[in-house]
Amino acid sequence: MELLWILLFSIVHPYARGQGVYAPANAQIVHSGAACNVKEDNISERIYTIKEGDTLVLQCIVKGHPRPQVRWTKTAGSASDKFQETSIYNETLRIEGIQRVQGGRYYCKADNGVGVAAIKSIRVDVQYLDTPVLTVHQTISDVRGSYYQEKTVFLRCTVNSNPPARFIWKRGDMVIEQSKDNGVDIYEPLYTQGETKVLKLKNLRLKDFADYTCQVSVRNVCNIEDKSVTFKLTNVTSPPALRLSVNETLVVDPGRDVTLTCDVTAGVPRPTVTWSRYPGSLPLSAQVRGGSLILRAVTAADAGFYNCTAVNNVGNPARRNVNLIVRAMSNLTFQITPDSNKDSESIQMGRDLKLSCHVDATPQDKVNYTWYKNGAPVYNSESLILLRSDPDMAPGTSSLEIVDMKFRDLATYSCVANFPSSRVTELRVDVNISQNSVTPPVLVVPKGGQLVSVREGGSVDLVCLVDGKPRPPVLWSRMDKDLLMPSGRSVVETKDGRLSLTNVSRDMMGMYRCQTAPYNGLNIKRREAQVQLSVQYPPMLDPVFQDVRSRYKQMVTLRCVVLRSNPPRLTTVQWSRNGESVSVSQAEPKETPEMKFRLEPSNNGSYECKVSNAAGSSTCTFNVSARPYNAEFYFDTPNPIRILKGNNYTYNLQWTQRDPEATDRIIGYWINVRKNKQNILSKQIDLKGKEPVKGVLLSNTISDLRIPLSYEVRLAPITTYSTGDYVSRIIQYSEPYTYPRPSDHVCGFEDERICGFSQDRSDVFDWTRQNHLTQNPKRSPNTGPETDRSGTKEGYYMYIEASRPRNYGDKARLLSPLFNVTSVRGPKGSGRVPYCVSFYYHMKGRHIGTLNVLLRVNSIASVDTVAWTKSGHQGPDWLKAFFDISPSGPFQIVFEAIRGPNYEGDIAIDDVSITKGKCTQASSVASTVLIGRSASLPPLPLASWMTFALCCFLLYR
């Protein structure tokens, strides 16, 4: 007998496992808001067409348990699937006043931690039409010598639009037709920005001098009205010309007022003059008066290129540019270069010596340098050579070379930099050259300064002592060339070699280099040293916070992992519960401190593990309790609302329990129903000894709710010892379908509500409601019905469009309303009530795929079974199908259409009826469908069936 049960279990066990109602996220994007679909795109539900300035509203309808979290992201183009950094966590994406740059592909990502996240996308196409711009161009050319002149005028009309605009040219009020006027040509030029149409007037005639209108239209897409522009062409029409009042390069002193004037010298109609600046915009203090630009008390920030443009839409705009340079001078430095030919680092008699002087100035090439020796001007001589611009130094550097230095050359040399005839203050630097005034620099790190330690958040000085005559500045940088200094620069200058750092962070840790500067001292090989900065910080721990749930009397282990620490040695580890110290037997602090104890009602609470080193301490926090985890609301309950008498309704609330076995047995739930934050119902749901199972639905019917109000429902699990946290959701009233009603025996989809049928959220695309009058005139030929089943143009039907962007194998599912089957027994010999499903189908086309009719029985989890199927071309007529079903519980009928290999594969259905009782047609070939197991389970292999037969035989005996 034991062998028998082992054999039975080996068959049943593989089919008994499952996750209950836990299901990965599914997502579908639906349109709402101010969408206006272009007719050519009606075949694609993935394109959302909207007018610029309207409100974009996209909804990501999600399905799955637990409730998925939704994240919206956007990419600029449809080819990319990379998410942007910024995103919106909400099921509804709403953009007020959408602009054209906000068009593109939007992604909805739904994730609930079960399986793979669902990602759906939709392309948003923003429609717009700008006001057109009309410009006039003319050419004059000699034909046959000087006897005849031909004057040709081109009227160019350009507009930015989406979709592409249609152009209409008018002379006065009359539309210009090229076929009726030999004097005009209308064409679209190549290599133009935007959409452009050109009206060419050949060999101007008297009637060609008139008002011309360019009218553009996007054919009222999204109710965008046509726009137009008019130009008056006369015999004096001419392009603009300008004259500038100043030179193209203008150099001024700071603080001076500057006036730039552009005089219009030609142009009919009168040109409009505008001023701009590059880079940046005009200064805030700038004043524009006609063609003049006035700048008051200019500063270095006002420098730049100023552009004057005259436009009258005839020919090309006239432009003049002024480069405004504001004089500035700062940071005068000097260099002492010993005889480079002798590789010397000191001043020696009989050898050459060079003194150099450089100033940062604007404009650099206008700086004048003057050298003095003991206050007297220096002139070129055999022993003193002046270099206005030293080719061996940085541009703009002046040098004084002392040849074969003598004792008479020991003196104080001065370099003065100035702008001739300018009010900018001159700068001066003095250099004393004597046997004792110039010595090479020495750079050292003070004792103990090679390694500097500081706590994170503190301040510290890195010191390199420099000596020498003259004493040069010290330059600091990071040894790692890819790292910048804390100030954000690559090099920082210090006069005394002391680098001060404040609010030190751990990313500042590393090796720093100090070097003598090549200026304001001897220009010789640079001295260099290094300083190591060590930033001490408290231990980094994991987890920072953890919620720990357990049954009473079970062992609990809390671990606090040290990820990083500087210094690495831990000094103390302290455990506490609810603020009071708890002793743990531990000789030395471990890298992974842990605490073990048996959970009791007395030791619930907040546990903290405080880990310290010499720099400070950090804490791991554990919230330990036997409280049950939260309930998880189930949002996919089919038809949860039932209407009662007296304008009342009931709601079937369903949920699952998260990790029910993690804590003590759950005996019930507290439920609160609130309206306007006031409780209208508060009671305890008794499970009567039935323990929640992971993934299995629990339910409770909430009664006496008023139509059409919505309510907040709060739910909390209860164990023998404690109560869990409340979770809440809003239940909203919606009109339920009690289909089929006596009047609903046949659904012809004539009403927009399509008899309560709905699109499946988990499929690839949707069924479309259509009749002959709403058919797309550009639809695919040789497939799909011309009219509904009755043959009337006004009658509607449901169909799938197989054209772009559909792919082979894409599925669309249409769900019937839910049928609430009662426990009434069926005819003799059957324990279930039979129903007859009847409908008409149309499957014409050489690329027809498959039409499946599924029976979906809703219990703890939905089970789909194929009840009827048909594939391939079935002819040009509507055909009738019918079959019996005998469901074991509440059920829905699912019409599943699968797209074939190409676009001639439209499938349609019409006149669907679902009635109680068996089908009466004698021609029925469909057999009764009984739900025994899920269609998704694989068939039992032959060996299993033989084993099962053997078991039955043993039982029978």
LONU-412967 format. One record per residue (C-alpha): residue in one letter; x, y, z. Coordinates in steps of 0.25 Angstrom, whole numbers, padded with zeros to 4 digits, always signed. Layout:
aXYZ
...
REM end
This chain:
m+0000+0000+0000
e+0012+0010+0003
l+0017+0007-0011
l+0004+0011-0016
w+0004+0025-0010
i+0018+0027-0013
l+0015+0025-0028
l+0003+0034-0027
f+0011+0045-0021
s+0021+0044-0031
i+0011+0047-0042
v+0003+0058-0035
h+0015+0066-0028
p+0020+0072-0040
y+0007+0078-0043
a+0004+0083-0029
r+0015+0093-0028
g+0012+0108-0031
q+0013+0122-0026
g-0002+0124-0025
v-0007+0138-0030
y+0007+0144-0029
a+0010+0148-0043
p+0021+0157-0050
a+0017+0170-0054
n+0010+0173-0067
a+0008+0187-0073
q+0000+0194-0084
i+0001+0208-0088
v-0013+0215-0091
h-0016+0229-0097
s-0024+0239-0090
g-0023+0254-0089
a-0023+0263-0102
a-0018+0253-0112
c-0022+0255-0127
n-0019+0242-0135
v-0015+0245-0149
k-0024+0236-0158
e-0012+0229-0165
d-0007+0224-0151
n-0020+0218-0147
i-0014+0204-0149
s-0004+0207-0138
e-0008+0208-0123
r+0007+0211-0120
i+0007+0225-0126
y+0001+0236-0118
t-0001+0249-0126
i-0003+0262-0119
k-0003+0277-0122
e+0008+0285-0117
g+0003+0293-0105
d-0007+0282-0101
t-0006+0273-0089
l+0000+0260-0090
v-0006+0249-0082
l-0001+0234-0082
q-0006+0224-0073
c+0002+0211-0070
i-0008+0201-0066
v-0001+0190-0058
k-0005+0176-0054
g+0002+0166-0045
h+0003+0163-0031
p+0008+0169-0022
r+0004+0182-0028
p+0016+0187-0037
q+0023+0200-0036
v+0023+0208-0048
r+0034+0217-0054
w+0033+0226-0066
t+0046+0230-0074
k+0048+0236-0088
t+0059+0235-0099
a+0061+0245-0110
g+0059+0235-0121
s+0051+0222-0123
a+0064+0214-0126
s+0070+0215-0112
d+0065+0207-0100
k+0074+0214-0090
f+0067+0220-0078
q+0070+0235-0074
e+0075+0238-0060
t+0062+0246-0057
s+0049+0238-0056
i+0035+0239-0051
y+0029+0229-0041
n+0015+0229-0044
e+0005+0221-0052
t+0000+0234-0059
l+0010+0242-0067
r+0005+0257-0069
i+0012+0268-0076
e+0005+0281-0077
g+0007+0290-0090
i+0016+0279-0097
q+0026+0285-0106
r+0032+0279-0119
v+0045+0275-0112
q+0038+0267-0103
g+0033+0257-0114
g+0040+0244-0114
r+0039+0230-0108
y+0034+0228-0094
y+0036+0216-0086
c+0027+0210-0075
k+0035+0200-0066
a+0026+0192-0056
d+0033+0184-0046
n+0028+0176-0033
g+0040+0167-0031
v+0034+0155-0037
g+0040+0150-0049
v+0045+0160-0060
a+0041+0175-0060
a+0031+0179-0071
i+0035+0190-0080
k+0025+0196-0090
s+0028+0208-0099
i+0020+0218-0107
r+0024+0228-0117
v+0019+0242-0115
d+0018+0250-0128
v+0016+0265-0125
q+0009+0273-0136
y+0011+0287-0139
l+0011+0298-0150
d+0019+0311-0149
t+0017+0324-0156
p+0024+0323-0170
v+0035+0332-0173
l+0035+0338-0187
t+0048+0344-0193
v+0050+0350-0207
h+0063+0348-0216
q+0066+0353-0230
t+0076+0351-0241
i+0080+0360-0252
s+0087+0354-0264
d+0091+0358-0278
v+0085+0350-0289
r+0090+0352-0304
g+0100+0363-0300
s+0095+0376-0295
y+0082+0376-0304
y+0073+0370-0294
q+0072+0368-0279
e+0064+0358-0272
k+0061+0360-0257
t+0056+0347-0249
v+0051+0348-0235
f+0050+0336-0225
l+0040+0336-0214
r+0044+0326-0204
c+0034+0321-0193
t+0040+0313-0181
v+0032+0307-0170
n+0035+0297-0158
s+0023+0287-0156
n+0019+0273-0153
p+0013+0267-0161
p+0019+0272-0174
a+0012+0285-0178
r+0004+0287-0191
f+0008+0300-0198
i-0002+0309-0206
w+0003+0322-0214
k-0006+0334-0216
r-0005+0346-0225
g-0015+0356-0218
d-0027+0347-0215
m-0024+0337-0227
v-0017+0324-0225
i-0005+0323-0234
e-0005+0310-0243
q+0007+0307-0250
s+0000+0300-0261
k-0008+0312-0265
d+0003+0323-0264
n+0016+0321-0273
g+0023+0332-0265
v+0024+0324-0252
d+0030+0312-0247
i+0027+0305-0233
y+0037+0295-0228
e+0044+0290-0215
p+0059+0293-0214
l+0069+0283-0210
y+0078+0284-0197
t+0069+0294-0189
q+0066+0294-0174
g+0051+0292-0171
e+0040+0291-0182
t+0042+0301-0194
k+0034+0304-0206
v+0040+0314-0216
l+0031+0322-0226
k+0040+0327-0238
l+0035+0339-0246
k+0042+0338-0259
n+0045+0351-0267
l+0036+0360-0258
r+0024+0366-0264
l+0015+0377-0260
k+0005+0368-0253
d+0016+0362-0245
f+0017+0374-0236
a+0006+0370-0226
d+0004+0365-0212
y+0008+0350-0211
t+0003+0341-0200
c+0009+0328-0196
q-0001+0319-0188
v+0003+0307-0181
s-0006+0296-0176
v-0005+0282-0169
r-0019+0279-0173
n-0026+0282-0160
v-0018+0271-0152
c-0021+0273-0137
n-0029+0285-0141
i-0017+0293-0145
e-0022+0305-0153
d-0015+0309-0166
k-0005+0320-0165
s+0000+0330-0176
v+0010+0342-0179
t+0008+0353-0189
f+0019+0361-0197
k+0017+0373-0206
l+0026+0372-0218
t+0029+0386-0225
n+0039+0391-0235
v+0047+0397-0224
t+0048+0385-0215
s+0063+0383-0211
p+0071+0376-0200
p+0077+0383-0188
a+0091+0389-0187
l+0098+0394-0174
r+0109+0404-0170
l+0116+0403-0157
s+0120+0415-0149
v+0133+0408-0143
n+0144+0399-0147
e+0141+0384-0147
t+0151+0383-0135
l+0149+0393-0124
v+0158+0394-0112
v+0154+0402-0100
d+0157+0405-0086
p+0148+0400-0075
g+0138+0410-0069
r+0136+0416-0083
d+0123+0418-0090
v+0122+0411-0103
t+0112+0414-0114
l+0111+0405-0127
t+0103+0410-0138
c+0098+0402-0151
d+0092+0412-0161
v+0083+0406-0171
t+0087+0411-0185
a+0078+0403-0194
g+0066+0393-0194
v+0051+0393-0198
p+0043+0390-0190
r+0050+0397-0178
p+0059+0387-0171
t+0058+0384-0157
v+0071+0385-0149
t+0074+0376-0137
w+0087+0374-0128
s+0092+0361-0122
r+0105+0357-0115
y+0114+0345-0116
p+0116+0338-0106
g+0104+0340-0097
s+0093+0351-0098
l+0094+0366-0098
p+0098+0372-0084
l+0086+0375-0075
s+0091+0390-0076
a+0091+0391-0091
q+0081+0400-0098
v+0076+0399-0112
r+0071+0411-0119
g+0068+0409-0133
g+0081+0404-0140
s+0090+0409-0128
l+0094+0400-0117
i+0099+0408-0104
l+0108+0401-0093
r+0110+0409-0081
a+0123+0408-0072
v+0128+0395-0079
t+0135+0385-0072
a+0143+0372-0076
a+0130+0364-0075
d+0124+0373-0086
a+0135+0369-0096
g+0131+0360-0108
f+0126+0360-0122
y+0114+0369-0125
n+0106+0366-0137
c+0097+0376-0144
t+0087+0370-0154
a+0077+0377-0163
v+0065+0369-0169
n+0054+0372-0179
n+0052+0358-0185
v+0059+0362-0198
g+0071+0356-0201
n+0081+0352-0190
p+0081+0359-0177
a+0092+0370-0176
r+0101+0368-0164
r+0113+0375-0158
n+0121+0370-0146
v+0129+0378-0136
n+0139+0371-0127
l+0139+0379-0114
i+0151+0378-0106
v+0152+0384-0092
r+0166+0386-0087
a+0171+0378-0075
m+0184+0375-0068
s+0188+0367-0056
n+0198+0357-0050
l+0211+0362-0054
t+0222+0352-0052
f+0237+0351-0054
q+0247+0340-0057
i+0262+0339-0054
t+0269+0330-0064
p+0284+0327-0062
d+0293+0323-0074
s+0285+0312-0080
n+0297+0308-0089
k+0305+0305-0077
d+0294+0297-0069
s+0296+0307-0058
e+0286+0309-0046
s+0293+0322-0040
i+0298+0335-0044
q+0312+0335-0048
m+0321+0346-0053
g+0325+0345-0068
r+0313+0337-0072
d+0300+0341-0078
l+0287+0344-0070
k+0273+0347-0075
l+0262+0354-0067
s+0248+0352-0073
c+0235+0359-0070
h+0221+0355-0073
v+0207+0360-0070
d+0193+0355-0073
a+0186+0365-0082
t+0175+0368-0092
p+0179+0370-0103
q+0192+0363-0100
d+0199+0368-0112
k+0197+0383-0109
v+0205+0383-0096
n+0217+0391-0095
y+0229+0387-0086
t+0239+0397-0081
w+0252+0392-0074
y+0260+0401-0064
k+0273+0399-0057
n+0274+0406-0044
g+0263+0415-0048
a+0269+0419-0062
p+0263+0414-0075
v+0270+0402-0082
y+0274+0403-0096
n+0280+0392-0105
s+0295+0391-0104
e+0306+0381-0106
s+0304+0376-0092
l+0289+0378-0090
i+0279+0373-0101
l+0264+0376-0100
l+0254+0366-0106
r+0240+0371-0108
s+0235+0357-0110
d+0244+0346-0105
p+0242+0334-0114
d+0247+0325-0103
m+0237+0329-0094
a+0222+0329-0093
p+0215+0338-0103
g+0215+0353-0099
t+0228+0352-0090
s+0238+0362-0091
s+0253+0359-0087
l+0266+0366-0084
e+0278+0358-0087
i+0291+0362-0079
v+0303+0357-0087
d+0316+0353-0081
m+0312+0358-0067
k+0321+0368-0060
f+0321+0375-0046
r+0315+0387-0053
d+0303+0379-0056
l+0299+0376-0042
a+0287+0385-0039
t+0272+0386-0037
y+0265+0384-0050
s+0250+0388-0052
c+0240+0384-0062
v+0228+0393-0065
a+0216+0388-0073
n+0205+0398-0078
f+0196+0401-0090
p+0200+0413-0097
s+0190+0425-0096
s+0182+0417-0087
r+0176+0420-0073
v+0178+0405-0069
t+0188+0406-0057
e+0202+0401-0061
l+0209+0389-0053
r+0223+0389-0048
v+0232+0378-0043
d+0246+0380-0037
v+0257+0369-0037
n+0270+0371-0029
i+0282+0365-0036
s+0294+0363-0026
q+0304+0353-0022
n+0296+0350-0009
s+0282+0353-0014
v+0279+0341-0023
t+0281+0327-0018
p+0274+0314-0023
p+0261+0309-0016
v+0261+0298-0006
l+0248+0290-0004
v+0246+0281+0008
v+0234+0274+0015
p+0235+0277+0030
k+0238+0265+0039
g+0226+0257+0041
g+0219+0264+0030
q+0220+0253+0019
l+0208+0246+0025
v+0196+0255+0029
s+0184+0249+0036
v+0171+0256+0038
r+0157+0252+0042
e+0146+0253+0031
g+0139+0267+0032
g+0151+0273+0039
s+0162+0283+0034
v+0177+0281+0031
d+0189+0288+0025
l+0199+0281+0015
v+0212+0288+0017
c+0224+0289+0007
l+0235+0298+0013
v+0242+0306+0002
d+0254+0315+0003
g+0263+0323-0007
k+0265+0337-0012
p+0256+0341-0017
r+0246+0331-0011
p+0237+0325-0022
p+0222+0321-0020
v+0219+0306-0018
l+0209+0299-0027
w+0200+0288-0022
s+0194+0277-0030
r+0189+0262-0029
m+0199+0251-0032
d+0188+0244-0040
k+0186+0253-0052
d+0172+0249-0054
l+0168+0255-0040
l+0166+0270-0038
m+0169+0278-0026
p+0158+0280-0016
s+0156+0294-0022
g+0152+0288-0035
r+0165+0293-0042
s+0177+0284-0046
v+0187+0293-0040
v+0187+0302-0028
e+0197+0313-0025
t+0202+0316-0010
k+0211+0327-0007
d+0217+0320+0006
g+0215+0306+0002
r+0204+0303+0011
l+0191+0297+0005
s+0179+0298+0014
l+0168+0288+0013
t+0154+0290+0020
n+0143+0280+0021
v+0151+0268+0017
s+0144+0256+0011
r+0150+0243+0008
d+0150+0245-0007
m+0162+0255-0004
m+0170+0244+0001
g+0183+0241-0007
m+0197+0246-0011
y+0199+0261-0013
r+0211+0268-0021
c+0217+0281-0017
q+0226+0288-0027
t+0234+0301-0028
a+0227+0310-0038
p+0236+0314-0051
y+0233+0329-0048
n+0236+0340-0038
g+0249+0333-0035
l+0260+0325-0042
n+0256+0319-0055
i+0263+0305-0053
k+0259+0291-0051
r+0247+0291-0042
r+0248+0285-0028
e+0238+0275-0024
a+0233+0267-0012
q+0221+0259-0008
v+0211+0258+0004
q+0201+0247+0007
l+0187+0251+0012
s+0180+0240+0020
v+0166+0243+0023
q+0160+0235+0035
y+0146+0232+0035
p+0136+0223+0044
p+0133+0209+0040
m+0124+0207+0028
l+0114+0196+0032
d+0103+0187+0025
p+0092+0187+0028
v+0089+0201+0032
f+0075+0197+0036
q+0068+0183+0035
d+0054+0178+0039
v+0055+0165+0045
r+0042+0156+0047
s+0042+0143+0054
r+0033+0133+0062
y+0034+0133+0077
k+0044+0123+0083
q+0052+0123+0070
m+0067+0127+0070
v+0070+0140+0063
t+0084+0144+0058
l+0087+0159+0056
r+0100+0162+0048
c+0106+0175+0045
v+0117+0174+0034
v+0128+0184+0034
l+0130+0188+0019
r+0141+0198+0020
s+0148+0206+0032
n+0160+0215+0033
p+0167+0212+0042
p+0163+0198+0040
r+0165+0194+0054
l+0152+0194+0062
t+0153+0199+0076
t+0139+0195+0082
v+0126+0188+0078
q+0114+0191+0087
w+0100+0185+0086
s+0088+0191+0091
r+0073+0188+0092
n+0063+0199+0092
g+0074+0209+0097
e+0079+0199+0108
s+0093+0192+0107
v+0093+0177+0105
s+0105+0169+0108
v+0111+0160+0097
s+0122+0150+0100
q+0133+0155+0091
a+0148+0155+0094
e+0152+0165+0083
p+0144+0173+0073
k+0141+0164+0061
e+0140+0169+0046
t+0126+0164+0046
p+0120+0166+0060
e+0108+0157+0062
m+0097+0154+0073
k+0089+0142+0075
f+0077+0140+0084
r+0064+0133+0085
l+0052+0142+0082
e+0043+0144+0094
p+0031+0154+0096
s+0041+0162+0106
n+0052+0164+0096
n+0045+0170+0084
g+0050+0184+0080
s+0060+0192+0073
y+0074+0186+0074
e+0086+0195+0071
c+0101+0190+0068
k+0110+0202+0070
v+0124+0199+0064
s+0135+0209+0067
n+0149+0212+0062
a+0159+0223+0065
a+0151+0233+0055
g+0137+0230+0061
s+0126+0221+0061
s+0114+0216+0052
t+0102+0208+0055
c+0094+0196+0050
t+0080+0196+0054
f+0071+0184+0054
n+0056+0185+0057
v+0053+0171+0063
s+0039+0166+0066
a+0029+0155+0064
r+0019+0164+0057
p+0013+0159+0044
y+0017+0165+0031
n+0007+0173+0024
a-0005+0168+0016
e-0003+0170+0000
f-0016+0175-0006
y-0020+0168-0019
f-0024+0178-0030
d-0028+0168-0041
t-0041+0163-0034
p-0051+0160-0046
n-0064+0168-0044
p-0063+0171-0029
i-0075+0180-0029
r-0090+0175-0027
i-0101+0184-0026
l-0112+0183-0015
k-0125+0189-0013
g-0126+0203-0007
n-0115+0209-0015
n-0105+0201-0008
y-0093+0192-0013
t-0084+0181-0007
y-0069+0180-0010
n-0061+0167-0011
l-0048+0170-0004
q-0037+0161-0007
w-0022+0160-0002
t-0010+0151+0001
q-0002+0150+0013
r+0013+0153+0011
d+0022+0142+0017
p+0011+0136+0026
e+0021+0126+0032
a+0031+0136+0036
t+0024+0139+0049
d+0014+0132+0058
r+0001+0127+0052
i-0008+0138+0047
i-0022+0136+0053
g-0030+0148+0047
y-0029+0162+0042
w-0034+0176+0046
i-0042+0183+0035
n-0046+0198+0036
v-0054+0204+0025
r-0053+0220+0025
k-0059+0231+0018
n-0053+0245+0020
k-0044+0239+0030
q-0055+0235+0039
n-0058+0220+0042
i-0071+0215+0037
l-0067+0200+0039
s-0057+0194+0049
k-0057+0179+0051
q-0049+0166+0053
i-0048+0156+0042
d-0047+0142+0048
l-0040+0132+0040
k-0046+0121+0048
g-0033+0113+0049
k-0030+0113+0035
e-0016+0118+0033
p-0012+0128+0021
v-0003+0121+0011
k+0007+0129+0002
g+0001+0133-0011
v-0013+0128-0007
l-0024+0139-0008
l-0033+0142+0005
s-0045+0150+0003
n-0056+0158+0011
t-0069+0164+0006
i-0071+0179+0010
s-0086+0182+0011
d-0095+0194+0011
l-0086+0203+0003
r-0093+0215-0004
i-0094+0217-0019
p-0085+0224-0024
l-0076+0227-0013
s-0062+0222-0011
y-0056+0217+0002
e-0042+0215+0008
v-0040+0201+0014
r-0029+0198+0024
l-0025+0184+0027
a-0015+0178+0038
p-0012+0163+0041
i-0014+0158+0055
t-0006+0147+0062
t-0007+0141+0076
y+0003+0151+0081
s+0002+0164+0073
t-0004+0172+0062
g+0003+0176+0049
d+0004+0189+0042
y-0009+0194+0034
v-0008+0195+0019
s-0019+0203+0012
r-0025+0205-0002
i-0036+0212-0008
i-0048+0204-0014
q-0056+0212-0024
y-0070+0209-0029
s-0071+0206-0044
e-0083+0201-0051
p-0083+0186-0051
y-0087+0177-0063
t-0098+0167-0060
y-0096+0161-0075
p-0102+0153-0080
r-0116+0160-0078
p-0128+0155-0086
s-0126+0167-0095
d-0111+0164-0097
h-0112+0150-0103
v-0105+0155-0115
c-0094+0166-0115
g-0092+0173-0128
f-0082+0183-0122
e-0091+0194-0127
d-0089+0202-0114
e-0076+0208-0110
r-0076+0200-0097
i-0076+0187-0106
c-0085+0180-0096
g-0075+0180-0085
f-0064+0173-0093
s-0050+0178-0090
q-0036+0178-0095
d-0026+0168-0088
r-0015+0176-0082
s-0004+0166-0083
d-0005+0164-0099
v+0003+0171-0109
f-0008+0179-0116
d-0023+0182-0116
w-0035+0178-0124
t-0041+0190-0131
r-0056+0194-0132
q-0060+0198-0146
n-0070+0199-0157
h-0070+0201-0172
l-0071+0216-0170
t-0059+0217-0161
q-0050+0208-0169
n-0036+0214-0172
p-0036+0217-0187
k-0022+0213-0188
r-0024+0200-0181
s-0018+0187-0186
p-0026+0181-0198
n-0030+0166-0200
t-0033+0164-0185
g-0043+0168-0174
p-0058+0170-0176
e-0065+0181-0184
t-0077+0181-0174
d-0082+0175-0161
r-0088+0161-0161
s-0102+0167-0165
g-0096+0174-0177
t-0100+0189-0173
k-0089+0200-0174
e-0093+0205-0160
g-0092+0192-0153
y-0079+0190-0144
y-0070+0178-0142
m-0057+0175-0135
y-0044+0172-0143
i-0029+0172-0142
e-0021+0180-0152
a-0009+0172-0157
s-0001+0183-0163
r+0010+0191-0158
p+0015+0191-0147
r+0010+0177-0144
n+0020+0165-0144
y+0018+0151-0147
g+0012+0144-0135
d+0007+0156-0128
k-0006+0154-0119
a-0018+0162-0117
r-0028+0157-0106
l-0042+0162-0104
l-0049+0158-0091
s-0063+0156-0088
p-0070+0160-0075
l-0069+0151-0064
f-0080+0141-0062
n-0083+0137-0048
v-0087+0123-0048
t-0095+0118-0037
s-0095+0104-0030
v-0107+0099-0038
r-0104+0086-0044
g-0105+0083-0058
p-0113+0073-0066
k-0114+0058-0061
g-0100+0052-0062
s-0093+0066-0061
g-0089+0073-0049
r-0087+0087-0056
v-0097+0096-0063
p-0095+0096-0078
y-0094+0109-0086
c-0094+0111-0101
v-0084+0121-0108
s-0088+0125-0122
f-0081+0136-0131
y-0078+0140-0145
y-0064+0141-0150
h-0057+0146-0163
m-0043+0141-0167
k-0040+0145-0181
g-0026+0147-0186
r-0014+0139-0190
h-0006+0143-0178
i-0017+0139-0168
g-0012+0134-0154
t-0020+0128-0143
l-0033+0131-0136
n-0034+0124-0122
v-0046+0124-0113
l-0041+0121-0099
l-0049+0118-0086
r-0044+0125-0074
v-0048+0120-0061
n-0046+0129-0049
s-0043+0123-0036
i-0030+0125-0027
a-0023+0127-0040
s-0028+0128-0054
v-0028+0115-0063
d-0029+0117-0078
t-0033+0105-0087
v-0034+0105-0103
a-0049+0103-0106
w-0049+0106-0121
t-0038+0109-0131
k-0037+0112-0146
s-0025+0116-0155
g-0022+0121-0169
h-0031+0127-0180
q-0046+0123-0178
g-0052+0130-0190
p-0058+0144-0192
d-0071+0142-0184
w-0075+0143-0169
l-0076+0129-0163
k-0083+0124-0151
a-0077+0116-0140
f-0083+0110-0127
f-0079+0101-0116
d-0083+0096-0102
i-0075+0099-0089
s-0077+0094-0075
p-0069+0103-0066
s-0066+0099-0051
g-0067+0113-0046
p-0068+0128-0050
f-0063+0129-0064
q-0059+0138-0076
i-0058+0136-0091
v-0045+0140-0097
f-0044+0143-0112
e-0029+0142-0116
a-0025+0146-0130
i-0010+0143-0134
r-0004+0151-0145
g+0001+0143-0157
p+0013+0144-0165
n+0010+0157-0173
y+0000+0169-0174
e-0012+0162-0181
g-0016+0155-0168
d-0028+0163-0162
i-0037+0155-0154
a-0051+0160-0149
i-0063+0155-0140
d-0077+0159-0139
d-0090+0156-0132
v-0085+0148-0120
s-0095+0141-0111
i-0093+0133-0098
t-0106+0127-0093
k-0109+0117-0082
g-0112+0103-0087
k-0106+0094-0098
c-0105+0099-0112
t-0117+0094-0120
q-0111+0094-0134
a-0111+0080-0140
s-0098+0084-0148
s-0090+0086-0136
v-0077+0079-0136
a-0071+0085-0123
s-0070+0076-0111
t-0074+0080-0097
v-0062+0086-0090
l-0059+0082-0075
i-0048+0089-0068
g-0039+0078-0061
r-0026+0085-0061
s-0018+0097-0067
a-0016+0097-0082
s-0002+0102-0078
l+0002+0089-0072
p+0009+0079-0081
p+0002+0066-0084
l+0005+0054-0075
p+0015+0045-0082
l+0010+0031-0085
a+0019+0025-0074
s+0011+0033-0064
w-0002+0029-0069
m+0002+0015-0069
t+0007+0017-0054
f-0007+0023-0051
a-0014+0012-0057
l-0006+0002-0049
c-0010+0010-0036
c-0024+0010-0040
f-0024-0005-0042
l-0017-0008-0029
l-0027+0001-0022
y-0039-0006-0029
r-0034-0020-0024
REM end
